[in-house]
Amino acid sequence: MKQALLKLHFSVFLAGFTGILGRLINLNEGLLVWYRLLITVITMWLLFALTKKLTRISKADIIKLTGVGFLAALHWVTFYGSIKYANVSVALVCFSAVGFFTALLEPFIVKRKINWVEVLLGLLVMAGIYIIFHFDPHYKIGIFLGIISALLIAVNIIFLRQFLQRINGETVLTYQLSGGLLVLTAFMPIYLYYFPVKSLLPGPADWGWLFVLSWLCSVLAFQLTAQVLKRLSAFTVNLTFNLEPVYGIAMAFLFFKEARDLSSGFYYGLALIILSVVLQMWRVIKLKKH
């Protein structure tokens, strides 16, 4: 249990760093995600094939994982879009809504009763986001994209956990992200038509950050998350990922001086989000002792 929680928190720290990288990479959100997926997928096929961690799965599972992968790709596009239209701190705070969406959607997807404690903790997060939106309305587009991003990743993780109960994590992640890359590639011409760019190629510095994003914040972080999803509930994992704003915002304050752009309402909302995480972790540890 303790080892699973440590792995989870380290993967959350890596996830928090993705927001920083999203601002450092000079690509629009669509191309950024496409290159991230391209590097990650190639790395996974090579690494997991050489280590013989890939297993054969049915065509039905491949099709389903392709759909789940596309959800993940859309999550990243909206997440980095939130950063572009607002900033790293706002995007990361909106990501905290995954706990609320999971509490509502997981019971319907996996056919179990609604846990009203989880719903209340999720509502605490949503109250924090509302406070931030109320005090910082000029971030409304970024906040909207951030909330959509949270909804997409909540659904993604719920479905992903079902596959991880019967297929090893390396195989699930490789097929999931490969499917996401294929579908996103098919949609890229349409995306670039509505959001044109001067150049399709990353600059030298962008390539470096893209490899960091793909290897550390994708391949390594996803493996850790897949491992803990076998031990912990999707809600616990998602709510713990609410710590991602804490790590990411601290780095945004350090590297980009975002603190001067945020009102007092941001900190009130963030305090509620942190409180929801603390209460959930206390609840999980207490239940395990009994």
C-alpha positions as CSV (number, residue, x, y, z in Angstrom):
1,M,0.0,0.0,0.0
2,K,2.7,2.5,1.0
3,Q,4.9,1.6,-2.0
4,A,1.9,2.1,-4.3
5,L,1.2,5.5,-2.8
6,L,4.9,6.5,-3.2
7,K,4.9,5.5,-6.9
8,L,1.6,7.4,-7.3
9,H,3.0,10.6,-5.9
10,F,6.2,10.4,-7.9
11,S,4.1,10.0,-11.1
12,V,2.0,12.9,-10.0
13,F,5.2,15.0,-9.6
14,L,6.2,14.1,-13.2
15,A,2.7,14.9,-14.4
16,G,3.0,18.3,-12.7
17,F,6.1,19.0,-14.8
18,T,4.2,18.5,-18.0
19,G,2.6,21.9,-17.6
20,I,6.0,23.6,-17.4
21,L,7.1,21.8,-20.5
22,G,3.9,22.8,-22.3
23,R,4.8,26.4,-21.9
24,L,8.5,25.9,-22.8
25,I,7.7,24.1,-26.0
26,N,7.0,26.6,-28.8
27,L,4.3,24.5,-30.7
28,N,0.6,24.9,-30.7
29,E,-1.3,22.3,-28.5
30,G,-2.2,20.0,-31.4
31,L,1.3,19.6,-32.8
32,L,2.8,19.4,-29.3
33,V,0.5,16.4,-28.5
34,W,1.2,14.8,-31.9
35,Y,5.0,14.9,-31.4
36,R,4.7,13.8,-27.8
37,L,2.7,10.8,-28.9
38,L,5.0,10.0,-31.8
39,I,8.1,9.9,-29.6
40,T,6.3,8.1,-26.8
41,V,4.8,5.4,-29.0
42,I,8.1,4.7,-30.9
43,T,9.9,4.5,-27.5
44,M,7.3,2.1,-26.1
45,W,7.3,-0.3,-29.0
46,L,11.1,-0.5,-29.0
47,L,11.6,-0.7,-25.3
48,F,8.8,-3.1,-24.5
49,A,9.4,-5.3,-27.5
50,L,13.1,-5.7,-26.6
51,T,12.2,-6.5,-22.9
52,K,9.5,-8.8,-24.1
53,K,6.7,-7.1,-22.1
54,L,4.2,-6.9,-25.0
55,T,1.6,-9.5,-25.2
56,R,-0.9,-10.3,-28.0
57,I,-4.4,-9.0,-27.5
58,S,-7.7,-9.4,-29.5
59,K,-8.8,-7.1,-32.3
60,A,-11.7,-6.1,-30.2
61,D,-9.4,-4.9,-27.4
62,I,-7.2,-3.1,-29.9
63,I,-10.2,-1.2,-31.2
64,K,-11.4,-0.3,-27.7
65,L,-7.9,0.8,-26.7
66,T,-7.7,3.0,-29.8
67,G,-10.8,4.8,-28.6
68,V,-9.4,5.2,-25.1
69,G,-6.2,6.5,-26.6
70,F,-8.0,9.1,-28.6
71,L,-9.6,10.3,-25.3
72,A,-6.1,10.7,-23.9
73,A,-5.0,12.6,-27.0
74,L,-8.0,15.0,-26.7
75,H,-7.2,15.4,-23.0
76,W,-3.7,16.6,-23.8
77,V,-4.8,18.9,-26.6
78,T,-7.4,20.6,-24.3
79,F,-4.9,20.7,-21.4
80,Y,-2.2,22.4,-23.4
81,G,-4.8,24.6,-24.9
82,S,-5.8,25.7,-21.4
83,I,-2.2,26.6,-20.8
84,K,-2.0,28.7,-24.0
85,Y,-5.3,30.6,-23.3
86,A,-4.7,31.0,-19.5
87,N,-1.5,29.9,-17.8
88,V,0.1,26.8,-16.2
89,S,-1.4,27.4,-12.8
90,V,-5.0,27.8,-14.0
91,A,-4.7,24.7,-16.3
92,L,-3.4,22.6,-13.5
93,V,-6.1,23.7,-11.0
94,C,-8.8,22.8,-13.5
95,F,-7.2,19.4,-13.9
96,S,-8.3,18.8,-10.3
97,A,-11.9,18.3,-11.4
98,V,-11.0,14.7,-12.4
99,G,-12.0,13.6,-8.9
100,F,-15.5,15.0,-9.2
101,F,-16.0,13.6,-12.7
102,T,-14.7,10.2,-11.6
103,A,-17.0,10.1,-8.6
104,L,-20.0,10.7,-10.8
105,L,-19.1,8.6,-13.9
106,E,-17.2,5.5,-12.5
107,P,-20.4,4.0,-10.8
108,F,-22.2,4.1,-14.1
109,I,-19.3,2.7,-16.1
110,V,-18.3,-0.1,-13.8
111,K,-21.8,-0.7,-12.4
112,R,-21.4,0.1,-8.7
113,K,-23.1,2.3,-6.2
114,I,-22.3,6.0,-6.0
115,N,-20.0,6.8,-3.1
116,W,-21.4,10.0,-1.8
117,V,-18.3,10.8,0.2
118,E,-16.3,10.8,-3.0
119,V,-18.9,13.0,-4.6
120,L,-18.7,15.5,-1.7
121,L,-14.9,15.6,-1.9
122,G,-15.2,16.1,-5.7
123,L,-17.6,19.0,-5.1
124,L,-15.1,20.5,-2.8
125,V,-12.7,20.6,-5.7
126,M,-15.3,22.1,-8.0
127,A,-16.0,24.8,-5.4
128,G,-12.4,25.7,-5.5
129,I,-12.4,26.0,-9.3
130,Y,-15.6,28.1,-9.1
131,I,-13.9,30.5,-6.7
132,I,-10.9,30.9,-9.0
133,F,-13.3,31.4,-12.0
134,H,-15.3,34.0,-10.0
135,F,-12.2,36.0,-9.2
136,D,-10.4,35.5,-12.5
137,P,-13.1,35.6,-15.3
138,H,-10.6,36.7,-17.9
139,Y,-9.3,33.1,-17.9
140,K,-12.7,31.7,-18.9
141,I,-11.6,30.1,-22.2
142,G,-8.6,28.5,-20.4
143,I,-10.8,27.3,-17.5
144,F,-13.4,25.8,-19.9
145,L,-10.7,23.9,-21.8
146,G,-9.1,22.8,-18.5
147,I,-12.4,21.4,-17.2
148,I,-13.0,19.5,-20.5
149,S,-9.5,18.1,-20.2
150,A,-10.3,16.9,-16.7
151,L,-13.5,15.2,-17.9
152,L,-11.7,13.4,-20.7
153,I,-8.9,12.1,-18.5
154,A,-11.4,10.9,-15.8
155,V,-13.2,8.8,-18.4
156,N,-9.9,7.6,-19.8
157,I,-8.5,6.4,-16.5
158,I,-11.8,4.6,-15.6
159,F,-11.7,2.6,-18.8
160,L,-7.9,2.1,-18.6
161,R,-8.3,0.5,-15.2
162,Q,-10.7,-2.1,-16.6
163,F,-8.1,-3.2,-19.1
164,L,-5.3,-3.3,-16.5
165,Q,-7.2,-5.9,-14.5
166,R,-6.5,-8.5,-17.2
167,I,-3.7,-7.1,-19.5
168,N,-0.2,-6.0,-18.4
169,G,0.3,-2.2,-18.3
170,E,3.0,-2.1,-21.0
171,T,0.7,-3.7,-23.5
172,V,-2.3,-1.6,-22.6
173,L,-0.4,1.7,-22.7
174,T,1.4,0.9,-26.0
175,Y,-1.8,0.0,-27.8
176,Q,-3.7,2.8,-26.2
177,L,-1.2,5.5,-27.2
178,S,-0.6,4.0,-30.6
179,G,-4.3,4.2,-31.3
180,G,-4.5,7.7,-30.0
181,L,-1.6,8.7,-32.4
182,L,-3.3,7.1,-35.4
183,V,-6.6,8.8,-34.8
184,L,-5.0,12.2,-34.0
185,T,-2.9,11.9,-37.2
186,A,-6.1,11.4,-39.2
187,F,-7.6,14.6,-37.7
188,M,-4.5,16.8,-37.9
189,P,-5.2,18.1,-41.4
190,I,-8.6,19.4,-40.3
191,Y,-7.0,20.8,-37.1
192,L,-4.3,22.6,-38.9
193,Y,-6.8,24.0,-41.4
194,Y,-8.6,25.8,-38.6
195,F,-5.5,26.5,-36.5
196,P,-2.7,27.1,-39.1
197,V,1.0,27.4,-38.1
198,K,4.0,28.8,-39.8
199,S,6.1,25.7,-39.3
200,L,5.3,22.1,-38.6
201,L,8.7,21.3,-37.2
202,P,9.9,21.9,-33.7
203,G,13.0,24.0,-33.1
204,P,16.2,22.5,-31.5
205,A,15.2,23.4,-28.0
206,D,11.7,22.1,-28.5
207,W,13.1,18.7,-29.5
208,G,15.0,18.5,-26.3
209,W,11.9,19.4,-24.2
210,L,9.8,17.0,-26.2
211,F,12.1,14.1,-25.4
212,V,11.9,15.0,-21.7
213,L,8.2,15.2,-21.9
214,S,7.9,11.9,-23.7
215,W,10.5,9.8,-21.9
216,L,10.1,11.0,-18.3
217,C,6.6,12.4,-18.1
218,S,5.0,9.8,-20.4
219,V,6.8,6.5,-20.6
220,L,8.0,6.4,-17.0
221,A,5.0,8.2,-15.5
222,F,2.5,6.0,-17.3
223,Q,4.2,2.8,-16.2
224,L,4.1,4.0,-12.6
225,T,0.4,5.0,-12.9
226,A,-0.5,1.6,-14.5
227,Q,1.2,-0.2,-11.6
228,V,-0.7,1.7,-8.9
229,L,-4.1,1.4,-10.8
230,K,-3.9,-2.3,-10.0
231,R,-3.7,-1.6,-6.3
232,L,-5.8,1.6,-5.8
233,S,-9.2,2.7,-7.0
234,A,-9.5,5.0,-10.0
235,F,-11.0,7.7,-7.7
236,T,-8.1,7.5,-5.3
237,V,-5.6,7.8,-8.2
238,N,-7.5,10.6,-9.8
239,L,-8.0,12.6,-6.6
240,T,-4.3,12.1,-5.7
241,F,-3.5,13.6,-9.1
242,N,-5.0,16.8,-7.7
243,L,-1.6,17.3,-6.1
244,E,-0.4,17.9,-9.7
245,P,-1.4,21.5,-9.4
246,V,0.6,21.9,-6.2
247,Y,3.8,20.6,-7.8
248,G,3.1,22.3,-11.1
249,I,2.1,25.7,-9.7
250,A,5.2,25.7,-7.4
251,M,7.3,25.2,-10.5
252,A,5.3,27.8,-12.5
253,F,5.9,30.3,-9.7
254,L,9.6,29.5,-9.7
255,F,10.2,29.5,-13.4
256,F,7.6,31.9,-14.8
257,K,6.8,34.1,-11.9
258,E,3.1,33.4,-12.3
259,A,2.3,34.4,-8.7
260,R,2.1,38.1,-9.7
261,D,-0.6,37.3,-12.3
262,L,-3.0,35.6,-9.8
263,S,-5.5,37.1,-7.5
264,S,-6.3,36.1,-3.9
265,G,-9.3,34.1,-5.2
266,F,-6.9,31.7,-6.8
267,Y,-5.3,30.8,-3.5
268,Y,-8.7,30.4,-1.8
269,G,-9.7,28.0,-4.4
270,L,-6.4,26.1,-4.3
271,A,-6.7,25.7,-0.5
272,L,-10.1,23.9,-1.0
273,I,-8.5,21.6,-3.6
274,I,-5.6,20.7,-1.3
275,L,-8.1,20.1,1.5
276,S,-10.0,17.6,-0.6
277,V,-6.7,15.7,-1.3
278,V,-5.7,15.6,2.3
279,L,-9.2,14.3,3.4
280,Q,-9.2,11.6,0.7
281,M,-5.7,10.3,1.6
282,W,-6.6,10.3,5.3
283,R,-9.8,8.4,4.4
284,V,-8.0,5.8,2.3
285,I,-5.3,5.1,5.0
286,K,-8.0,4.8,7.7
287,L,-10.0,2.4,5.6
288,K,-6.9,0.2,5.0
289,K,-6.2,0.0,8.7
290,H,-9.6,-1.4,9.3
